[in-house]
């Protein structure tokens, strides 16, 4: 019978979940896009 104790690496959580990472990425892309639009409209 194998050892059923929890492994240290398996119990380790990442600092952010995948959903949080995606949300952060989308929010930064959205702000960059709005800044680009503002810069283009000012030049015209």
Buried (B, 14 or more C-beta within 10 A) or exposed (E): EEEEEEEEEEEEEEEEEEEEEEEEEEEEEEEEEEEEEEEEEEEE
